[in-house]
Amino acid sequence: MSRSKSSVAVFISGILVGLVLGVLGYYVASYRKTEPVSILHEKAEEKKIEKEKLRLLLPEVKPGKIAIILDDWGHSKRNLPLLYSIQRKITIAVLPDGPYSTQIAKKCREKGLEVILHLPMASGKLSLDGKTSIRPGMTKDEVSKIFSHSFSQIPNAVGVNNHMGSFATKDEAVMRLVLDEVKSRRLFFIDSVTSDSSVADSVRRKMGIRGAKRAGLFLDIDAKNKFEIEQRLIDLANIAKKNGKAVGIGHAKQDTLKAILRVAPRIESEGVRFVFASEVVE
């Protein structure tokens, strides 16, 4: 009889222990299901806060864009194959009255390049820059005739930049006449900055005309060798990375074209894109 009672006691004890363990297991399982979610949520919030702090501390990174304008096209076709081999967005500035001005402008447009008028402007008081050169003291009608003459040769030009013009671009009156023509034709104007005293860009802004101005040095003027041209291109790319965009101006020279061809992959590898001048004007 005592053995029977002992067996019953053991059996009941086993049931009680099982119930206790079952209840404990339930609560432990419930805790494991809920607590990690709370912890993960807190960690996610902490990461979000740290990310926001980091964003506020770091300067905004702007996508870099460089617009390269190559001046003085119209007198020779010799470097055109080299220009086409660059296979990037390049803006060419074509002079009026060159023996090949119209032909080059048309061919480059067909090749997908951007064309603007390289408008001759006076570089000195007694300057003999030609009949199509803009000079201080000109009337509105005289300036208008020069524009009509130039665009009859380069009808596909979408903008204008100045050829020389260190004297004319200092004169606000004549710049207003020039920019009136630019505005009426729905063009943009790039100040080549051939003089530190140029008012072209400031007057343009006052008149609400789209445009920009050259950044940094000319790519090839006074450059001692091709390596210096390459360095100036890299400097231009650095300006673009800092400011978001930059306009560089070079010329229709073999060394300049070769330098662009060599340096372009490196510039692009650093996140800087080649764009047309029309894509950086404002």
ZIZIVEN-V422000 format. One record per residue. N is the residue number from 1. RES is the residue in one letter. OMEGA is omega in degrees with one decimal (NA if undefined). BURIAL is b if it has 24 or more other C-alpha atoms within 12 Angstrom, else e. D_FIRST is the distance of its C-alpha to the first C-alpha in Angstrom with 2 decimals. Layout:
n:N res:RES omega:OMEGA burial:BURIAL d_first:D_FIRST
n:N res:RES omega:OMEGA burial:BURIAL d_first:D_FIRST
//
This chain:
n:1 res:M omega:179.1 burial:e d_first:0.00
n:2 res:S omega:178.6 burial:e d_first:3.79
n:3 res:R omega:179.7 burial:e d_first:5.29
n:4 res:S omega:178.9 burial:e d_first:5.08
n:5 res:K omega:-179.7 burial:e d_first:6.34
n:6 res:S omega:-179.9 burial:e d_first:8.59
n:7 res:S omega:179.6 burial:e d_first:9.90
n:8 res:V omega:-178.6 burial:e d_first:10.71
n:9 res:A omega:179.7 burial:e d_first:12.40
n:10 res:V omega:-179.1 burial:e d_first:14.29
n:11 res:F omega:-179.6 burial:e d_first:15.34
n:12 res:I omega:178.7 burial:e d_first:16.61
n:13 res:S omega:179.9 burial:e d_first:18.31
n:14 res:G omega:179.1 burial:e d_first:19.98
n:15 res:I omega:-178.5 burial:e d_first:21.29
n:16 res:L omega:179.2 burial:e d_first:22.63
n:17 res:V omega:178.8 burial:e d_first:24.30
n:18 res:G omega:179.2 burial:e d_first:25.77
n:19 res:L omega:-179.9 burial:e d_first:27.15
n:20 res:V omega:-179.7 burial:e d_first:28.65
n:21 res:L omega:178.5 burial:e d_first:30.20
n:22 res:G omega:179.2 burial:e d_first:31.48
n:23 res:V omega:178.9 burial:e d_first:33.17
n:24 res:L omega:179.1 burial:e d_first:34.67
n:25 res:G omega:179.9 burial:e d_first:35.88
n:26 res:Y omega:-178.9 burial:e d_first:37.56
n:27 res:Y omega:177.0 burial:e d_first:39.42
n:28 res:V omega:179.0 burial:e d_first:40.43
n:29 res:A omega:179.2 burial:e d_first:41.75
n:30 res:S omega:180.0 burial:e d_first:43.61
n:31 res:Y omega:-178.7 burial:e d_first:45.19
n:32 res:R omega:-179.7 burial:e d_first:46.33
n:33 res:K omega:-173.4 burial:e d_first:47.93
n:34 res:T omega:-173.1 burial:e d_first:49.90
n:35 res:E omega:-179.8 burial:e d_first:50.78
n:36 res:P omega:178.4 burial:e d_first:52.74
n:37 res:V omega:179.0 burial:e d_first:54.91
n:38 res:S omega:-179.4 burial:e d_first:55.88
n:39 res:I omega:178.8 burial:e d_first:56.66
n:40 res:L omega:178.7 burial:e d_first:58.69
n:41 res:H omega:179.2 burial:e d_first:60.61
n:42 res:E omega:179.3 burial:e d_first:61.48
n:43 res:K omega:178.7 burial:e d_first:62.66
n:44 res:A omega:178.6 burial:e d_first:64.75
n:45 res:E omega:178.8 burial:e d_first:66.39
n:46 res:E omega:178.8 burial:e d_first:67.11
n:47 res:K omega:179.5 burial:e d_first:68.77
n:48 res:K omega:179.6 burial:e d_first:70.80
n:49 res:I omega:179.9 burial:e d_first:72.05
n:50 res:E omega:178.7 burial:e d_first:72.97
n:51 res:K omega:179.6 burial:e d_first:74.80
n:52 res:E omega:177.0 burial:e d_first:76.78
n:53 res:K omega:-179.2 burial:e d_first:77.70
n:54 res:L omega:179.5 burial:e d_first:78.91
n:55 res:R omega:-179.4 burial:e d_first:80.98
n:56 res:L omega:-178.3 burial:e d_first:82.71
n:57 res:L omega:-176.5 burial:e d_first:83.47
n:58 res:L omega:176.8 burial:e d_first:84.93
n:59 res:P omega:179.6 burial:e d_first:88.39
n:60 res:E omega:179.4 burial:e d_first:88.62
n:61 res:V omega:-179.7 burial:e d_first:89.44
n:62 res:K omega:176.2 burial:e d_first:92.19
n:63 res:P omega:-176.4 burial:e d_first:92.91
n:64 res:G omega:177.1 burial:b d_first:96.18
n:65 res:K omega:173.9 burial:b d_first:99.15
n:66 res:I omega:175.4 burial:b d_first:102.59
n:67 res:A omega:179.5 burial:b d_first:105.68
n:68 res:I omega:176.8 burial:b d_first:108.41
n:69 res:I omega:177.9 burial:b d_first:111.94
n:70 res:L omega:-175.0 burial:b d_first:114.57
n:71 res:D omega:166.2 burial:b d_first:118.11
n:72 res:D omega:174.6 burial:b d_first:121.62
n:73 res:W omega:176.3 burial:b d_first:121.15
n:74 res:G omega:-176.4 burial:b d_first:124.24
n:75 res:H omega:-179.7 burial:b d_first:126.71
n:76 res:S omega:177.2 burial:e d_first:125.04
n:77 res:K omega:-170.9 burial:b d_first:122.59
n:78 res:R omega:-174.3 burial:e d_first:122.04
n:79 res:N omega:-179.4 burial:b d_first:118.58
n:80 res:L omega:178.9 burial:b d_first:117.13
n:81 res:P omega:179.1 burial:e d_first:115.25
n:82 res:L omega:176.6 burial:e d_first:113.59
n:83 res:L omega:-179.2 burial:b d_first:112.68
n:84 res:Y omega:-177.0 burial:b d_first:111.09
n:85 res:S omega:179.3 burial:e d_first:109.09
n:86 res:I omega:175.7 burial:b d_first:107.16
n:87 res:Q omega:174.9 burial:e d_first:105.27
n:88 res:R omega:179.7 burial:b d_first:104.03
n:89 res:K omega:178.2 burial:b d_first:105.02
n:90 res:I omega:176.2 burial:b d_first:108.37
n:91 res:T omega:178.5 burial:b d_first:110.96
n:92 res:I omega:179.5 burial:b d_first:114.58
n:93 res:A omega:-172.6 burial:b d_first:117.44
n:94 res:V omega:176.6 burial:b d_first:120.67
n:95 res:L omega:172.6 burial:b d_first:124.13
n:96 res:P omega:174.1 burial:b d_first:126.68
n:97 res:D omega:173.0 burial:b d_first:129.97
n:98 res:G omega:-179.3 burial:b d_first:128.61
n:99 res:P omega:-178.4 burial:e d_first:129.87
n:100 res:Y omega:-174.4 burial:b d_first:126.32
n:101 res:S omega:-177.4 burial:b d_first:124.71
n:102 res:T omega:-178.2 burial:b d_first:124.22
n:103 res:Q omega:-179.3 burial:b d_first:123.20
n:104 res:I omega:179.8 burial:b d_first:120.63
n:105 res:A omega:-179.8 burial:b d_first:119.13
n:106 res:K omega:-177.5 burial:b d_first:118.75
n:107 res:K omega:-179.7 burial:b d_first:117.35
n:108 res:C omega:177.1 burial:b d_first:114.81
n:109 res:R omega:178.1 burial:b d_first:113.59
n:110 res:E omega:179.8 burial:e d_first:113.15
n:111 res:K omega:176.9 burial:e d_first:111.12
n:112 res:G omega:177.3 burial:e d_first:108.72
n:113 res:L omega:178.5 burial:b d_first:110.06
n:114 res:E omega:-177.1 burial:b d_first:110.93
n:115 res:V omega:173.1 burial:b d_first:114.62
n:116 res:I omega:177.8 burial:b d_first:116.21
n:117 res:L omega:176.1 burial:b d_first:119.83
n:118 res:H omega:-168.8 burial:b d_first:120.94
n:119 res:L omega:178.5 burial:b d_first:123.47
n:120 res:P omega:178.7 burial:b d_first:126.34
n:121 res:M omega:-173.5 burial:b d_first:126.93
n:122 res:A omega:179.8 burial:b d_first:129.59
n:123 res:S omega:179.1 burial:b d_first:128.82
n:124 res:G omega:-176.3 burial:e d_first:131.94
n:125 res:K omega:-178.3 burial:e d_first:134.71
n:126 res:L omega:-174.5 burial:e d_first:137.25
n:127 res:S omega:174.9 burial:e d_first:134.76
n:128 res:L omega:-173.0 burial:e d_first:136.12
n:129 res:D omega:177.6 burial:e d_first:132.79
n:130 res:G omega:-174.7 burial:e d_first:134.25
n:131 res:K omega:-179.5 burial:e d_first:134.96
n:132 res:T omega:-178.7 burial:b d_first:131.28
n:133 res:S omega:177.8 burial:b d_first:130.39
n:134 res:I omega:-177.7 burial:b d_first:129.25
n:135 res:R omega:173.8 burial:b d_first:131.30
n:136 res:P omega:179.8 burial:b d_first:131.35
n:137 res:G omega:179.1 burial:e d_first:134.00
n:138 res:M omega:176.3 burial:b d_first:133.44
n:139 res:T omega:178.0 burial:e d_first:133.46
n:140 res:K omega:-179.0 burial:e d_first:130.68
n:141 res:D omega:179.2 burial:e d_first:132.80
n:142 res:E omega:178.4 burial:e d_first:133.38
n:143 res:V omega:-179.4 burial:b d_first:129.66
n:144 res:S omega:179.3 burial:b d_first:128.88
n:145 res:K omega:177.8 burial:e d_first:131.44
n:146 res:I omega:178.1 burial:b d_first:129.88
n:147 res:F omega:-179.4 burial:b d_first:126.46
n:148 res:S omega:178.1 burial:e d_first:127.89
n:149 res:H omega:-177.5 burial:e d_first:129.75
n:150 res:S omega:-177.3 burial:b d_first:126.64
n:151 res:F omega:173.5 burial:b d_first:124.30
n:152 res:S omega:179.4 burial:e d_first:126.84
n:153 res:Q omega:-176.7 burial:b d_first:126.12
n:154 res:I omega:-173.5 burial:b d_first:122.39
n:155 res:P omega:-177.8 burial:b d_first:121.20
n:156 res:N omega:178.3 burial:b d_first:117.56
n:157 res:A omega:-178.3 burial:b d_first:117.07
n:158 res:V omega:-179.2 burial:b d_first:114.15
n:159 res:G omega:-177.8 burial:b d_first:114.95
n:160 res:V omega:164.6 burial:b d_first:117.54
n:161 res:N omega:-174.6 burial:b d_first:117.72
n:162 res:N omega:172.0 burial:b d_first:120.77
n:163 res:H omega:-174.3 burial:b d_first:122.88
n:164 res:M omega:173.8 burial:b d_first:124.27
n:165 res:G omega:-179.3 burial:b d_first:125.10
n:166 res:S omega:177.8 burial:b d_first:124.85
n:167 res:F omega:-175.9 burial:b d_first:127.79
n:168 res:A omega:-176.3 burial:b d_first:126.99
n:169 res:T omega:175.0 burial:b d_first:123.28
n:170 res:K omega:-175.1 burial:b d_first:124.29
n:171 res:D omega:-175.5 burial:b d_first:126.30
n:172 res:E omega:-177.7 burial:b d_first:124.23
n:173 res:A omega:-178.8 burial:e d_first:126.93
n:174 res:V omega:177.3 burial:b d_first:127.19
n:175 res:M omega:176.9 burial:b d_first:123.42
n:176 res:R omega:177.3 burial:b d_first:123.04
n:177 res:L omega:177.5 burial:b d_first:125.49
n:178 res:V omega:-175.9 burial:b d_first:123.60
n:179 res:L omega:171.7 burial:b d_first:120.24
n:180 res:D omega:177.7 burial:b d_first:121.69
n:181 res:E omega:178.4 burial:b d_first:122.42
n:182 res:V omega:-178.3 burial:b d_first:118.94
n:183 res:K omega:-177.4 burial:b d_first:117.38
n:184 res:S omega:179.8 burial:e d_first:119.63
n:185 res:R omega:178.9 burial:e d_first:118.70
n:186 res:R omega:178.6 burial:e d_first:114.95
n:187 res:L omega:170.2 burial:b d_first:114.74
n:188 res:F omega:-178.4 burial:b d_first:113.06
n:189 res:F omega:176.5 burial:b d_first:114.84
n:190 res:I omega:175.8 burial:b d_first:113.85
n:191 res:D omega:180.0 burial:b d_first:115.64
n:192 res:S omega:179.7 burial:b d_first:116.44
n:193 res:V omega:176.2 burial:b d_first:117.06
n:194 res:T omega:175.4 burial:b d_first:120.27
n:195 res:S omega:176.4 burial:b d_first:121.04
n:196 res:D omega:-179.0 burial:e d_first:118.89
n:197 res:S omega:-178.8 burial:e d_first:120.97
n:198 res:S omega:176.4 burial:b d_first:120.01
n:199 res:V omega:-173.3 burial:b d_first:119.28
n:200 res:A omega:-175.5 burial:b d_first:118.39
n:201 res:D omega:-179.9 burial:b d_first:114.63
n:202 res:S omega:177.7 burial:b d_first:114.79
n:203 res:V omega:177.4 burial:b d_first:117.35
n:204 res:R omega:-179.4 burial:b d_first:115.25
n:205 res:R omega:178.6 burial:b d_first:112.25
n:206 res:K omega:-177.5 burial:e d_first:114.38
n:207 res:M omega:177.6 burial:b d_first:115.61
n:208 res:G omega:-179.2 burial:e d_first:112.11
n:209 res:I omega:179.3 burial:b d_first:112.79
n:210 res:R omega:178.2 burial:b d_first:110.13
n:211 res:G omega:179.9 burial:b d_first:110.55
n:212 res:A omega:175.3 burial:b d_first:109.63
n:213 res:K omega:-178.1 burial:b d_first:111.34
n:214 res:R omega:175.9 burial:b d_first:111.28
n:215 res:A omega:177.3 burial:b d_first:108.65
n:216 res:G omega:-178.5 burial:b d_first:109.38
n:217 res:L omega:166.4 burial:b d_first:112.34
n:218 res:F omega:-173.8 burial:b d_first:114.21
n:219 res:L omega:-172.5 burial:b d_first:112.50
n:220 res:D omega:178.4 burial:b d_first:115.63
n:221 res:I omega:-179.2 burial:e d_first:118.51
n:222 res:D omega:176.2 burial:e d_first:119.49
n:223 res:A omega:-175.1 burial:e d_first:116.61
n:224 res:K omega:-178.4 burial:e d_first:117.68
n:225 res:N omega:-176.9 burial:e d_first:115.84
n:226 res:K omega:-179.8 burial:b d_first:113.21
n:227 res:F omega:177.5 burial:e d_first:110.41
n:228 res:E omega:175.8 burial:e d_first:111.39
n:229 res:I omega:178.2 burial:b d_first:111.21
n:230 res:E omega:179.9 burial:b d_first:107.70
n:231 res:Q omega:178.6 burial:b d_first:106.70
n:232 res:R omega:175.1 burial:b d_first:108.11
n:233 res:L omega:177.9 burial:b d_first:106.04
n:234 res:I omega:176.9 burial:b d_first:102.90
n:235 res:D omega:178.5 burial:b d_first:103.96
n:236 res:L omega:178.4 burial:b d_first:104.36
n:237 res:A omega:178.2 burial:b d_first:100.85
n:238 res:N omega:175.4 burial:b d_first:99.51
n:239 res:I omega:179.6 burial:b d_first:101.35
n:240 res:A omega:178.7 burial:b d_first:99.72
n:241 res:K omega:-179.7 burial:b d_first:96.24
n:242 res:K omega:-173.7 burial:e d_first:96.92
n:243 res:N omega:-178.7 burial:e d_first:98.66
n:244 res:G omega:179.7 burial:b d_first:97.23
n:245 res:K omega:178.7 burial:b d_first:100.60
n:246 res:A omega:177.0 burial:b d_first:103.99
n:247 res:V omega:177.1 burial:b d_first:107.39
n:248 res:G omega:-179.3 burial:b d_first:109.20
n:249 res:I omega:174.9 burial:b d_first:112.81
n:250 res:G omega:-175.9 burial:b d_first:114.46
n:251 res:H omega:-176.3 burial:b d_first:117.36
n:252 res:A omega:-177.2 burial:b d_first:118.27
n:253 res:K omega:-178.8 burial:b d_first:118.39
n:254 res:Q omega:-178.9 burial:b d_first:117.08
n:255 res:D omega:179.4 burial:b d_first:115.34
n:256 res:T omega:179.7 burial:b d_first:113.56
n:257 res:L omega:178.9 burial:b d_first:112.31
n:258 res:K omega:179.5 burial:b d_first:111.12
n:259 res:A omega:177.8 burial:b d_first:109.32
n:260 res:I omega:-179.1 burial:b d_first:107.43
n:261 res:L omega:-178.1 burial:b d_first:106.53
n:262 res:R omega:-171.5 burial:e d_first:105.17
n:263 res:V omega:-175.6 burial:b d_first:103.29
n:264 res:A omega:-179.9 burial:b d_first:101.87
n:265 res:P omega:179.3 burial:e d_first:98.71
n:266 res:R omega:179.5 burial:e d_first:97.85
n:267 res:I omega:-179.1 burial:b d_first:98.42
n:268 res:E omega:179.2 burial:b d_first:96.23
n:269 res:S omega:178.5 burial:e d_first:93.45
n:270 res:E omega:174.4 burial:e d_first:93.24
n:271 res:G omega:179.7 burial:e d_first:92.66
n:272 res:V omega:-177.3 burial:b d_first:96.26
n:273 res:R omega:173.0 burial:b d_first:97.75
n:274 res:F omega:179.2 burial:b d_first:101.39
n:275 res:V omega:174.7 burial:b d_first:102.57
n:276 res:F omega:177.8 burial:b d_first:105.90
n:277 res:A omega:-179.9 burial:b d_first:107.81
n:278 res:S omega:-178.4 burial:b d_first:107.23
n:279 res:E omega:179.1 burial:b d_first:103.47
n:280 res:V omega:-179.3 burial:b d_first:103.79
n:281 res:V omega:177.4 burial:b d_first:106.45
n:282 res:E omega:NA burial:e d_first:105.62
//
